[in-house]
Amino acid sequence: MSDIKKNVLVSFKEYLLIIVGLVSYVLGWVIFLIPNNLVGGGVTGISSIIQYATGIPIGYSYFVLNLVLLIAALFVLGKGFGGKTVFAIFFTAIGMNLGQEYLPSDIIQPLAIENGKLMCTIMGAILAGFGMGMTISQGGSTGGTDIIALIVNKYRNVSPGKMILWMDVFIILSSMLVPSYTSDGSLVNWSDKITTVVYGFIYIVIISTVIDLYLAGSKQSVQLFVLSPKYKEIADAITGDFHRGVTVLDGKGWYTQHSVQVVMVITRKTDLNLLLKCINSIDSNAFISVSSVTGVYGKGFDTIKFRKTDKK
């Protein structure tokens, strides 16, 4: 397979996963949060406050407010990030409006209205967090405060989920200062606003936790030691098919007193099953040891980030 075809397949996979994540994010809002006049964080939270106050569909204000942050992301995070995020913003803005307009009420009624606001807060946060985590893991963003979080994360070892959490607190609290109206046109009273703020805090705690859990899982690495007489074929397959560096170590089996070669490789946990299948197809009797590693830094993995200090 040529490099061009490989790049096309990689890009197709990334955008496909981004679409899946965005659908999850949109459904979390359209089904569970918006019908209950619930407020979240980020630009989506601001846009929801605008919709509750003015009736302007969330998709329009969501798109407009993201433009400034998108320009900043293009300069700091590069064109690759910007392209995916432009796609994500368009998709989310259109999805929010189409979802509210065309999603049947007989679906929303039993899922959202009848289950109560607390359950809807939890379900909406889980769906939105899963979708946002999947989108970020593929180099994109749903826009808003997660763009800021990724910009900061580029230079500091700061969890994106924690960054989003603290930025969203202000947005949730600000919802109390803006008059809100329900779908039937009635004004939301102060007691309901306070309840909405509490649910908003629950939402941002859950969504930040889900984002961190998803990103931790997608970035987790594993270390493999493989003992096999076909170590050359295995090493060639790993470097050729998975584009991972391989180290061949000289060893000695103490029981047999025979010299052996040990293939060592570190890869993402998401590639583990395919890697094991590859090794098994070459040598079904290969001895394989798999262990999790707490951190891997260098080319193809994470980058060590230090806090910048002034030189004396």
Backbone bond lengths (Angstrom), bond angles and torsions (degrees), N, CA, C in turn:
res aa  C-N    CA-C-N  psi(-1)  N-CA   C-N-CA  omega(-1)  CA-C   N-CA-C  phi
1 M - - - 1.467 - - 1.527 110.00 -
2 S 1.326 117.48 130.72 1.457 121.81 -178.33 1.524 110.78 -71.00
3 D 1.346 114.14 161.47 1.465 119.13 179.62 1.523 111.53 -63.21
4 I 1.342 116.50 -33.75 1.466 119.75 179.98 1.522 110.56 -64.20
5 K 1.344 116.21 -44.60 1.461 119.84 179.84 1.523 110.91 -64.93
6 K 1.347 116.20 -38.65 1.460 119.52 178.88 1.527 110.77 -63.63
7 N 1.331 116.33 -42.76 1.464 119.82 179.36 1.526 111.63 -64.32
8 V 1.341 115.63 -38.23 1.464 119.74 178.24 1.521 110.70 -64.35
9 L 1.346 116.17 -43.04 1.465 120.28 179.99 1.525 111.12 -65.40
10 V 1.338 116.11 -40.25 1.464 119.94 178.80 1.526 110.13 -63.49
11 S 1.335 116.85 -45.73 1.465 120.52 179.11 1.522 111.56 -63.61
12 F 1.330 116.14 -40.25 1.465 120.19 178.45 1.523 110.62 -61.69
13 K 1.337 116.45 -43.14 1.465 120.50 179.02 1.523 110.70 -63.32
14 E 1.331 116.54 -43.46 1.464 120.30 -179.18 1.524 111.41 -62.07
15 Y 1.315 116.85 -47.05 1.466 120.11 -178.97 1.525 111.62 -68.81
16 L 1.333 116.88 -33.14 1.464 119.61 177.01 1.525 110.57 -64.33
17 L 1.338 116.73 -43.81 1.461 120.49 178.40 1.529 110.92 -67.12
18 I 1.325 116.88 -36.05 1.463 120.07 176.40 1.519 110.64 -62.43
19 I 1.335 116.94 -42.17 1.466 120.74 178.75 1.523 110.90 -62.26
20 V 1.338 116.45 -44.11 1.469 120.20 178.21 1.529 109.94 -60.08
21 G 1.332 116.43 -44.00 1.457 119.98 178.66 1.513 112.92 -63.25
22 L 1.318 116.76 -41.37 1.463 120.44 -179.62 1.521 112.03 -67.73
23 V 1.328 116.82 -37.92 1.468 119.82 176.43 1.525 109.96 -61.03
24 S 1.329 116.49 -43.09 1.463 120.45 178.14 1.527 110.67 -62.38
25 Y 1.327 116.65 -43.02 1.462 121.65 179.78 1.528 111.39 -62.31
26 V 1.322 116.33 -47.40 1.469 121.30 -179.21 1.523 111.11 -63.48
27 L 1.326 117.29 -43.97 1.465 120.51 -179.57 1.524 111.48 -63.47
28 G 1.329 116.67 -36.95 1.456 119.45 177.24 1.515 112.18 -58.72
29 W 1.324 116.06 -39.93 1.464 120.40 179.41 1.521 112.22 -77.92
30 V 1.324 116.73 -49.82 1.466 120.73 -172.22 1.523 112.27 -68.02
31 I 1.328 117.16 -37.51 1.466 120.11 -176.31 1.523 112.26 -85.68
32 F 1.339 117.14 -43.74 1.463 119.50 -169.12 1.531 115.06 -104.87
33 L 1.321 118.44 -36.04 1.461 120.06 -170.60 1.528 113.40 -93.86
34 I 1.314 117.55 -55.35 1.467 120.69 -175.88 1.528 113.00 -60.85
35 P 1.340 120.71 -43.53 1.474 119.38 179.66 1.521 113.71 -60.41
36 N 1.342 117.09 -23.32 1.458 121.06 179.94 1.529 112.84 -100.32
37 N 1.355 117.11 10.32 1.466 121.08 -178.26 1.520 112.34 56.54
38 L 1.326 116.54 34.94 1.455 121.38 178.93 1.519 110.09 -86.62
39 V 1.321 115.77 151.43 1.462 121.94 -176.86 1.519 109.15 -117.01
40 G 1.321 115.64 135.92 1.459 121.35 174.57 1.508 110.25 -114.84
41 G 1.315 115.53 -163.14 1.450 120.01 -179.72 1.516 111.94 -101.75
42 G 1.332 115.07 -175.55 1.446 121.03 176.09 1.514 113.44 71.14
43 V 1.334 114.64 -171.26 1.460 120.51 178.01 1.519 110.67 -63.88
44 T 1.330 116.76 -33.03 1.465 119.24 176.67 1.519 110.70 -62.60
45 G 1.333 116.97 -39.82 1.458 120.53 177.12 1.517 111.97 -64.34
46 I 1.342 116.08 -43.69 1.467 119.68 177.24 1.523 110.44 -61.45
47 S 1.334 115.81 -42.96 1.467 120.28 -179.22 1.519 111.59 -65.25
48 S 1.336 116.60 -34.94 1.465 119.19 177.74 1.524 110.82 -67.49
49 I 1.340 116.97 -38.41 1.466 120.50 176.73 1.528 110.11 -62.18
50 I 1.341 115.94 -41.51 1.469 120.26 178.14 1.524 110.60 -62.82
51 Q 1.327 116.64 -41.08 1.468 119.30 179.70 1.519 111.34 -64.96
52 Y 1.345 116.85 -43.77 1.463 119.68 -179.56 1.526 111.72 -64.66
53 A 1.352 116.60 -29.61 1.465 120.13 -177.01 1.525 113.05 -88.09
54 T 1.330 117.23 -35.05 1.469 120.31 -172.38 1.522 114.22 -117.94
55 G 1.325 116.85 -18.78 1.456 119.64 -175.92 1.517 114.06 86.77
56 I 1.344 117.37 -1.38 1.469 120.36 177.07 1.523 108.84 -69.26
57 P 1.324 118.89 125.92 1.468 121.10 -178.79 1.517 112.08 -53.91
58 I 1.298 115.71 140.96 1.453 122.37 -173.31 1.522 112.78 -58.86
59 G 1.324 117.42 -32.23 1.458 120.87 -176.40 1.515 113.91 -62.90
60 Y 1.337 117.48 -36.35 1.461 120.97 -177.60 1.526 111.83 -68.14
61 S 1.328 116.33 -52.67 1.465 119.56 -179.68 1.521 111.07 -66.61
62 Y 1.331 116.98 -33.25 1.465 121.12 177.12 1.525 110.47 -59.24
63 F 1.319 116.59 -45.07 1.461 120.85 -178.16 1.523 111.59 -67.11
64 V 1.325 116.84 -46.16 1.464 121.01 -176.80 1.526 110.98 -64.40
65 L 1.328 117.52 -45.35 1.463 121.03 -177.06 1.525 112.47 -66.25
66 N 1.323 116.92 -25.15 1.463 120.26 -178.23 1.523 113.54 -78.93
67 L 1.319 118.59 -16.16 1.460 120.26 -174.08 1.530 112.52 -61.92
68 V 1.330 116.79 -42.93 1.463 120.25 -178.70 1.525 110.71 -63.40
69 L 1.340 116.77 -47.17 1.458 120.67 179.20 1.521 111.19 -65.48
70 L 1.310 117.02 -33.28 1.458 120.84 179.29 1.523 111.16 -65.44
71 I 1.322 116.92 -40.67 1.465 120.61 177.42 1.527 110.45 -61.50
72 A 1.330 116.78 -41.86 1.464 120.56 177.55 1.524 110.99 -62.65
73 A 1.328 117.17 -40.80 1.461 121.28 -179.88 1.520 111.71 -65.31
74 L 1.326 117.59 -36.06 1.465 121.07 178.99 1.521 111.15 -61.63
75 F 1.330 117.14 -38.65 1.454 120.82 -179.21 1.527 112.21 -76.03
76 V 1.323 117.13 -39.69 1.463 120.71 -172.30 1.521 112.40 -89.57
77 L 1.334 117.54 -42.90 1.461 121.56 -172.79 1.522 113.85 -99.83
78 G 1.311 118.45 -9.08 1.453 120.62 174.85 1.513 113.75 99.77
79 K 1.344 114.66 167.00 1.456 120.72 -176.37 1.520 112.26 -68.84
80 G 1.347 116.99 -32.64 1.466 119.50 -179.81 1.514 111.53 -60.54
81 F 1.335 114.75 -45.35 1.463 118.90 176.96 1.518 110.48 -64.35
82 G 1.348 115.67 -43.62 1.452 119.36 -177.25 1.510 112.82 -60.89
83 G 1.345 117.34 -41.88 1.455 120.45 -179.80 1.510 112.34 -61.63
84 K 1.314 116.58 -44.68 1.460 120.54 179.68 1.526 111.17 -67.66
85 T 1.310 116.12 -35.68 1.453 119.19 -177.85 1.525 111.46 -75.10
86 V 1.334 117.34 -35.81 1.467 119.72 173.85 1.522 109.66 -59.11
87 F 1.331 115.32 -44.49 1.464 120.28 177.25 1.523 110.54 -60.02
88 A 1.344 116.10 -45.09 1.463 120.51 -177.77 1.525 111.55 -65.01
89 I 1.319 117.01 -39.89 1.466 120.52 -179.51 1.523 110.68 -65.69
90 F 1.341 116.41 -46.33 1.468 119.86 177.30 1.524 110.72 -59.50
91 F 1.331 115.89 -47.41 1.466 121.12 -177.31 1.521 110.75 -61.55
92 T 1.345 116.31 -45.55 1.461 120.45 -177.94 1.525 111.38 -67.36
93 A 1.332 116.80 -43.91 1.468 120.31 -179.51 1.526 110.96 -61.05
94 I 1.335 115.96 -46.74 1.469 119.81 178.83 1.522 110.43 -66.70
95 G 1.339 116.20 -41.60 1.464 120.22 -178.78 1.512 112.97 -63.20
96 M 1.344 116.81 -38.98 1.464 120.49 178.47 1.527 111.20 -61.47
97 N 1.326 116.00 -47.25 1.468 119.88 -178.30 1.523 112.20 -69.01
98 L 1.336 116.94 -44.90 1.461 119.98 -179.79 1.523 111.23 -66.77
99 G 1.338 115.90 -36.93 1.459 119.27 179.78 1.513 112.30 -63.28
100 Q 1.338 116.23 -43.80 1.465 119.64 178.88 1.529 112.11 -67.52
101 E 1.329 115.89 -32.23 1.460 119.13 -174.99 1.522 112.94 -82.72
102 Y 1.338 116.56 -37.38 1.467 118.91 -170.08 1.527 114.71 -113.12
103 L 1.336 118.18 -12.98 1.461 118.46 179.25 1.526 108.91 -68.79
104 P 1.322 118.67 122.89 1.477 121.31 -174.62 1.522 112.36 -59.88
105 S 1.319 115.78 139.35 1.466 120.78 179.63 1.521 112.03 -66.59
106 D 1.350 116.69 -25.56 1.458 118.41 179.45 1.523 111.83 -72.87
107 I 1.334 117.31 -9.75 1.463 121.32 172.05 1.522 109.60 -89.69
108 I 1.335 116.20 -44.71 1.463 120.98 -177.79 1.526 111.37 -68.50
109 Q 1.323 117.80 -39.44 1.460 121.67 -176.02 1.527 112.98 -55.37
110 P 1.346 119.50 -54.79 1.469 118.43 -178.84 1.523 113.66 -72.66
111 L 1.336 117.58 -29.47 1.460 120.42 -177.38 1.521 112.47 -79.61
112 A 1.324 116.94 -41.55 1.460 120.35 -172.43 1.517 113.91 -104.72
113 I 1.322 116.89 -60.74 1.463 120.48 -171.04 1.521 111.56 -64.40
114 E 1.321 117.21 -44.19 1.465 120.71 -173.22 1.526 113.45 -78.99
115 N 1.328 118.48 -15.41 1.458 121.17 -177.74 1.522 113.39 -90.86
116 G 1.317 118.05 -5.77 1.456 120.84 178.13 1.520 112.37 86.39
117 K 1.324 115.32 157.99 1.458 120.68 -174.03 1.527 113.20 -69.72
118 L 1.328 117.84 -34.47 1.462 119.29 -178.61 1.524 110.93 -64.86
119 M 1.321 117.02 -48.35 1.458 120.47 179.15 1.526 110.71 -63.15
120 C 1.331 116.57 -38.56 1.464 119.90 179.14 1.527 111.25 -66.91
121 T 1.329 116.65 -36.51 1.462 120.15 176.05 1.518 110.75 -60.94
122 I 1.324 116.16 -45.84 1.468 120.83 -178.96 1.525 111.05 -64.61
123 M 1.326 117.07 -49.18 1.461 120.93 -177.91 1.530 111.36 -65.82
124 G 1.327 116.62 -42.07 1.458 119.51 178.67 1.517 112.24 -63.28
125 A 1.340 116.86 -40.61 1.463 121.01 179.74 1.522 111.48 -66.74
126 I 1.331 117.21 -39.60 1.468 120.49 179.33 1.525 110.71 -64.57
127 L 1.331 116.54 -47.41 1.466 119.99 179.38 1.531 111.39 -63.40
128 A 1.324 116.69 -45.07 1.462 120.35 -179.27 1.524 111.26 -66.53
129 G 1.332 117.52 -41.41 1.458 121.04 179.49 1.513 112.60 -65.54
130 F 1.331 116.42 -42.17 1.463 120.72 176.45 1.526 110.41 -60.50
131 G 1.329 116.09 -45.57 1.457 119.88 -179.45 1.512 112.80 -65.66
132 M 1.336 116.63 -42.02 1.454 120.10 179.82 1.524 111.03 -66.64
133 G 1.344 116.76 -41.31 1.458 120.34 178.20 1.516 112.06 -61.95
134 M 1.326 117.17 -42.93 1.464 121.19 178.79 1.523 110.76 -63.56
135 T 1.327 116.92 -41.10 1.463 120.81 -179.52 1.520 111.26 -66.38
136 I 1.331 117.56 -44.92 1.463 121.52 179.33 1.520 110.83 -63.63
137 S 1.335 117.94 -38.79 1.466 121.37 -178.23 1.518 112.38 -64.04
138 Q 1.333 117.44 -21.92 1.464 121.51 178.79 1.530 112.23 -98.16
139 G 1.330 116.74 12.39 1.452 120.82 176.20 1.505 114.88 86.10
140 G 1.318 117.13 13.88 1.458 120.92 179.21 1.505 111.17 -112.48
141 S 1.312 115.26 -167.26 1.458 120.67 -179.63 1.512 108.93 -161.15
142 T 1.321 115.91 147.42 1.460 120.01 174.13 1.521 111.09 -82.83
143 G 1.313 116.53 6.89 1.456 121.14 178.86 1.513 111.73 87.09
144 G 1.324 116.16 173.61 1.454 120.32 175.18 1.512 113.64 79.65
145 T 1.330 115.06 -141.65 1.457 120.24 -172.80 1.518 113.01 -67.07
146 D 1.340 119.21 -21.85 1.458 118.61 178.04 1.522 111.12 -71.25
147 I 1.341 118.77 -22.44 1.461 120.50 171.80 1.524 109.28 -65.36
148 I 1.337 116.40 -45.45 1.462 120.56 177.96 1.523 110.14 -60.83
149 A 1.334 116.72 -42.48 1.460 121.09 -179.60 1.523 111.27 -61.62
150 L 1.324 117.74 -41.20 1.459 120.81 179.96 1.523 111.62 -70.55
151 I 1.327 117.50 -34.21 1.460 120.48 176.58 1.526 110.10 -63.40
152 V 1.331 116.90 -45.62 1.462 121.03 178.47 1.525 110.31 -66.62
153 N 1.347 117.14 -40.61 1.458 121.54 -178.44 1.523 112.13 -64.49
154 K 1.314 117.48 -23.21 1.458 120.48 179.07 1.518 111.28 -66.03
155 Y 1.330 117.34 -29.49 1.458 121.81 -175.86 1.524 113.49 -112.13
156 R 1.318 117.71 -12.09 1.461 121.12 -178.21 1.520 109.65 -135.60
157 N 1.328 116.22 149.49 1.462 120.71 173.80 1.523 109.58 -80.03
158 V 1.315 115.90 68.56 1.459 122.51 -179.29 1.514 108.36 -115.81
159 S 1.319 116.41 130.09 1.459 120.88 179.51 1.525 110.51 -62.49
160 P 1.348 118.59 127.59 1.465 120.04 176.75 1.525 112.47 -57.69
161 G 1.337 116.65 -38.43 1.454 119.92 -179.83 1.517 112.63 -62.92
162 K 1.340 117.18 -40.92 1.465 120.87 179.20 1.527 110.71 -67.26
163 M 1.322 116.53 -40.67 1.462 119.96 177.89 1.528 110.86 -59.26
164 I 1.321 115.51 -47.95 1.460 120.52 -179.61 1.522 110.53 -62.09
165 L 1.339 116.67 -38.68 1.458 121.24 -179.33 1.523 111.39 -57.70
166 W 1.340 117.74 -51.40 1.458 120.23 -174.97 1.523 112.27 -71.73
167 M 1.307 117.53 -34.59 1.470 119.09 177.03 1.524 111.66 -67.44
168 D 1.329 116.01 -32.28 1.462 119.67 -176.25 1.526 113.47 -77.14
169 V 1.328 117.02 -20.77 1.466 119.82 179.80 1.531 110.45 -57.52
170 F 1.315 116.19 -44.66 1.469 120.09 -179.34 1.526 111.22 -62.52
171 I 1.323 116.75 -40.71 1.469 120.59 -179.01 1.524 110.70 -64.41
172 I 1.325 116.30 -41.83 1.471 120.08 179.72 1.527 110.39 -62.40
173 L 1.331 116.12 -45.68 1.464 119.52 -178.72 1.527 111.56 -65.38
174 S 1.322 116.83 -34.73 1.467 119.75 -177.97 1.521 112.53 -66.64
175 S 1.331 117.45 -18.17 1.470 119.56 179.69 1.526 111.89 -64.33
176 M 1.349 116.96 -21.48 1.461 120.15 179.77 1.527 111.66 -72.00
177 L 1.329 117.29 -22.22 1.462 121.05 -175.51 1.523 113.03 -89.02
178 V 1.323 116.79 -7.69 1.468 120.85 -176.28 1.521 109.30 -110.80
179 P 1.326 118.78 129.22 1.472 120.17 177.22 1.525 110.55 -64.15
180 S 1.332 115.68 135.69 1.458 120.77 -178.27 1.521 110.14 -124.58
181 Y 1.322 114.38 148.90 1.459 120.86 -179.86 1.530 109.47 -127.24
182 T 1.318 115.46 141.74 1.458 120.24 177.05 1.525 109.72 -76.62
183 S 1.333 116.36 175.93 1.466 120.71 -177.62 1.528 112.41 -63.64
184 D 1.348 116.76 -24.32 1.473 118.93 179.16 1.531 112.75 -90.97
185 G 1.352 117.18 4.91 1.456 120.98 174.84 1.511 115.58 93.30
186 S 1.327 119.27 -0.92 1.468 121.42 -179.28 1.528 110.41 -82.12
187 L 1.348 115.12 144.36 1.454 121.50 -178.56 1.527 110.68 -75.70
188 V 1.330 116.08 135.81 1.467 121.03 178.90 1.522 108.60 -79.20
189 N 1.344 117.52 126.07 1.464 121.03 -177.96 1.526 110.84 -80.89
190 W 1.341 115.33 173.19 1.458 120.70 -174.09 1.522 112.80 -65.58
191 S 1.310 116.99 -39.49 1.468 118.97 -179.47 1.523 111.19 -62.75
192 D 1.330 116.38 -39.30 1.463 119.75 177.29 1.526 111.18 -69.04
193 K 1.332 116.54 -32.59 1.460 119.52 177.98 1.524 111.31 -65.97
194 I 1.333 115.38 -41.12 1.465 119.31 177.98 1.526 110.14 -62.90
195 T 1.324 115.88 -42.20 1.466 119.98 176.68 1.523 110.89 -61.57
196 T 1.337 116.44 -40.21 1.461 120.66 178.90 1.522 111.34 -63.09
197 V 1.335 116.92 -38.60 1.463 120.82 177.70 1.527 110.57 -63.29
198 V 1.325 116.30 -42.80 1.473 120.19 178.33 1.525 110.19 -60.58
199 Y 1.331 116.37 -46.73 1.462 119.82 177.32 1.528 110.98 -63.17
200 G 1.332 116.35 -33.76 1.462 119.63 177.67 1.512 111.94 -64.20
201 F 1.349 116.74 -39.87 1.459 120.14 176.76 1.531 111.09 -64.67
202 I 1.322 115.88 -41.00 1.469 119.60 176.61 1.521 109.99 -60.43
203 Y 1.322 115.52 -41.65 1.466 120.92 -179.66 1.523 111.68 -59.63
204 I 1.345 117.42 -50.18 1.461 119.16 -174.36 1.528 111.82 -71.40
205 V 1.337 118.34 -29.18 1.463 120.08 175.11 1.525 109.94 -65.94
206 I 1.326 116.41 -45.40 1.467 120.49 -178.92 1.523 110.94 -66.63
207 I 1.334 117.41 -46.37 1.464 119.58 -175.81 1.527 111.38 -66.07
208 S 1.335 117.99 -38.02 1.465 119.95 178.56 1.522 111.06 -66.71
209 T 1.338 116.63 -37.33 1.464 120.63 177.84 1.522 111.15 -66.43
210 V 1.323 116.38 -43.98 1.469 120.45 179.61 1.527 110.75 -63.43
211 I 1.332 117.70 -40.87 1.467 121.15 178.31 1.521 110.41 -60.45
212 D 1.339 116.92 -48.49 1.460 120.36 -179.05 1.522 111.80 -63.08
213 L 1.330 116.92 -41.35 1.466 120.11 179.03 1.523 110.79 -63.46
214 Y 1.317 116.38 -42.03 1.470 119.28 -179.65 1.527 110.85 -66.29
215 L 1.333 117.32 -46.72 1.458 120.47 -178.25 1.519 111.69 -66.75
216 A 1.342 117.16 -36.09 1.464 119.95 177.24 1.519 110.50 -64.14
217 G 1.321 116.53 -40.44 1.461 119.90 179.17 1.510 112.68 -68.71
218 S 1.336 117.38 -39.72 1.463 120.39 -177.68 1.521 112.40 -72.82
219 K 1.350 117.53 -24.32 1.458 120.64 -178.84 1.528 113.12 -100.17
220 Q 1.323 117.43 -3.42 1.455 120.05 -178.01 1.520 110.47 -64.86
221 S 1.320 115.90 137.87 1.461 121.42 -178.19 1.522 110.81 -112.63
222 V 1.332 115.42 156.70 1.458 122.16 177.89 1.523 108.93 -130.45
223 Q 1.325 114.78 153.54 1.461 121.82 178.75 1.516 109.28 -116.43
224 L 1.333 116.09 130.94 1.459 120.90 -178.51 1.523 110.41 -117.85
225 F 1.331 115.53 136.77 1.455 122.97 167.80 1.522 107.39 -114.32
226 V 1.326 116.68 126.09 1.461 121.76 -176.26 1.518 109.16 -123.53
227 L 1.341 116.38 123.67 1.458 122.32 175.75 1.520 108.25 -109.08
228 S 1.327 116.16 118.77 1.457 120.48 -177.84 1.524 109.71 -161.91
229 P 1.348 116.93 141.93 1.473 119.07 173.83 1.525 112.19 -65.19
230 K 1.327 116.71 -16.38 1.466 121.42 178.91 1.534 110.62 -100.00
231 Y 1.328 114.89 37.56 1.456 119.44 -174.73 1.534 112.25 -62.84
232 K 1.338 117.04 -31.21 1.465 119.47 179.95 1.529 111.18 -65.35
233 E 1.345 116.08 -45.81 1.466 119.58 178.89 1.524 111.53 -63.68
234 I 1.343 115.59 -39.35 1.468 120.00 179.47 1.526 110.79 -65.65
235 A 1.339 116.68 -44.88 1.463 120.59 179.69 1.526 111.05 -63.07
236 D 1.338 116.74 -41.85 1.468 120.35 179.25 1.528 111.36 -64.36
237 A 1.342 116.61 -39.36 1.465 120.54 -179.75 1.527 111.20 -66.42
238 I 1.329 116.79 -40.08 1.468 120.48 -179.15 1.524 110.81 -66.81
239 T 1.329 116.46 -45.02 1.467 119.25 -179.73 1.526 111.82 -70.86
240 G 1.341 116.87 -35.53 1.460 120.09 -176.98 1.511 114.12 -79.54
241 D 1.349 117.00 -42.33 1.470 120.70 -174.91 1.523 113.34 -91.50
242 F 1.342 116.46 -31.61 1.468 119.63 -174.90 1.529 112.79 -109.51
243 H 1.335 116.03 -8.23 1.465 120.93 178.67 1.529 111.53 55.58
244 R 1.326 115.39 41.05 1.457 121.43 176.76 1.523 109.60 -112.89
245 G 1.334 115.44 143.52 1.448 119.58 176.21 1.525 111.21 -69.70
246 V 1.304 116.08 144.39 1.465 122.21 -178.55 1.522 108.84 -127.68
247 T 1.313 116.42 138.32 1.459 122.32 174.00 1.519 108.78 -116.97
248 V 1.340 116.90 128.64 1.466 121.67 177.80 1.524 107.94 -104.21
249 L 1.312 115.90 117.80 1.461 122.82 -177.64 1.522 110.18 -102.39
250 D 1.327 115.56 144.14 1.463 120.23 174.08 1.522 109.28 -86.12
251 G 1.323 116.41 131.45 1.456 121.31 179.50 1.517 111.41 -137.35
252 K 1.316 114.32 -179.62 1.461 119.94 179.72 1.518 109.24 -145.63
253 G 1.329 115.70 123.09 1.453 119.69 175.51 1.521 110.05 -73.25
254 W 1.325 116.85 116.99 1.463 119.12 -172.15 1.531 112.37 -70.65
255 Y 1.300 115.87 -32.26 1.468 119.03 179.84 1.524 110.73 -71.07
256 T 1.333 116.34 -44.71 1.472 120.04 -177.96 1.518 112.42 -89.11
257 Q 1.341 116.44 -18.16 1.464 122.24 -175.62 1.526 112.02 61.77
258 H 1.335 116.26 26.04 1.456 121.80 178.40 1.528 110.01 -101.84
259 S 1.311 115.68 145.18 1.466 120.51 175.76 1.529 109.73 -73.82
260 V 1.312 116.22 138.98 1.467 120.90 179.54 1.525 108.87 -134.09
261 Q 1.322 114.74 157.04 1.461 120.89 174.42 1.529 108.44 -110.74
262 V 1.314 115.32 132.84 1.462 121.53 -177.01 1.530 108.73 -112.63
263 V 1.331 115.68 123.35 1.461 120.95 177.23 1.532 108.66 -89.48
264 M 1.320 116.56 122.46 1.463 121.07 177.87 1.524 108.87 -114.28
265 V 1.329 116.13 132.45 1.461 120.83 178.70 1.523 109.19 -146.32
266 I 1.316 115.70 143.97 1.465 122.31 174.44 1.523 107.80 -116.24
267 T 1.329 116.72 131.37 1.461 121.21 -177.66 1.518 110.22 -146.38
268 R 1.315 116.01 170.25 1.458 120.47 175.91 1.525 109.93 -70.33
269 K 1.325 115.47 147.47 1.460 120.00 179.70 1.521 111.36 -61.78
270 T 1.330 116.78 -29.88 1.461 120.39 -179.68 1.526 112.19 -65.94
271 D 1.344 117.36 -21.79 1.469 121.33 179.25 1.523 112.69 -94.64
272 L 1.336 117.49 -1.41 1.460 120.63 -171.54 1.522 112.89 -61.38
273 N 1.317 118.08 -48.36 1.468 120.24 -176.49 1.523 111.90 -61.35
274 L 1.327 116.90 -43.87 1.460 120.04 178.45 1.521 111.26 -64.54
275 L 1.329 115.80 -37.18 1.461 120.18 179.06 1.527 111.28 -66.37
276 L 1.325 116.68 -41.99 1.465 120.55 178.07 1.529 111.08 -64.58
277 K 1.328 117.03 -39.41 1.467 120.16 177.29 1.520 111.08 -63.29
278 C 1.324 115.88 -39.23 1.459 120.84 178.88 1.524 110.93 -63.14
279 I 1.334 116.40 -46.57 1.470 120.40 179.30 1.517 110.79 -63.77
280 N 1.324 116.39 -42.91 1.463 120.83 -178.94 1.531 112.06 -64.21
281 S 1.335 116.88 -33.68 1.464 119.69 179.01 1.520 112.11 -69.36
282 I 1.330 116.86 -24.90 1.467 121.03 178.54 1.516 111.17 -87.21
283 D 1.331 116.67 -44.41 1.467 121.57 179.81 1.527 108.34 -146.40
284 S 1.326 115.43 103.30 1.468 120.13 -178.65 1.520 112.33 -70.23
285 N 1.331 117.70 -14.51 1.468 121.65 179.98 1.524 112.58 -101.52
286 A 1.314 117.21 9.30 1.463 120.20 -179.16 1.524 110.40 -63.72
287 F 1.329 115.79 140.18 1.464 121.79 175.99 1.523 107.41 -88.87
288 I 1.327 116.50 121.95 1.462 121.35 -174.21 1.521 109.89 -126.04
289 S 1.316 115.87 128.96 1.463 121.87 174.15 1.523 108.11 -114.09
290 V 1.352 116.15 128.60 1.463 121.66 -178.87 1.522 108.83 -121.60
291 S 1.317 116.75 131.01 1.466 120.50 177.76 1.520 109.76 -141.89
292 S 1.333 116.20 148.65 1.464 121.30 177.40 1.519 109.75 -80.98
293 V 1.318 116.52 147.56 1.456 121.47 176.65 1.528 108.31 -119.97
294 T 1.312 115.87 145.35 1.466 119.93 -174.99 1.519 113.01 -79.60
295 G 1.323 117.08 -22.59 1.458 119.31 179.67 1.510 111.35 -165.72
296 V 1.324 116.28 138.83 1.459 122.36 176.59 1.519 107.52 -133.61
297 Y 1.337 116.17 125.37 1.454 120.87 -177.06 1.523 109.81 -125.19
298 G 1.304 115.73 140.81 1.456 121.16 -179.34 1.508 110.79 136.62
299 K 1.323 115.90 -172.02 1.454 121.47 -176.82 1.522 110.96 -61.19
300 G 1.313 116.42 128.34 1.459 121.63 179.74 1.511 113.68 90.58
301 F 1.349 116.81 -7.94 1.464 120.38 -179.12 1.527 108.72 -129.35
302 D 1.323 117.70 -146.47 1.457 120.99 -176.59 1.525 111.14 -81.66
303 T 1.319 114.96 162.19 1.456 122.12 177.79 1.517 109.24 -109.58
304 I 1.321 116.56 134.88 1.461 120.42 177.10 1.526 108.50 -72.69
305 K 1.325 115.82 127.20 1.466 120.87 -178.41 1.518 108.98 -117.85
306 F 1.319 115.78 131.05 1.454 121.33 179.20 1.520 109.36 -117.08
307 R 1.303 114.73 148.76 1.465 119.29 174.87 1.520 108.79 -70.41
308 K 1.322 115.70 129.11 1.453 119.82 -179.69 1.520 110.07 -72.73
309 T 1.328 116.01 134.35 1.466 121.51 178.48 1.522 108.70 -123.04
310 D 1.297 114.68 152.27 1.463 119.08 179.42 1.516 110.03 -72.67
311 K 1.328 116.49 136.39 1.460 120.73 178.05 1.525 109.46 -77.58
312 K 1.308 114.72 134.96 1.466 119.30 179.85 1.525 109.56 -90.96
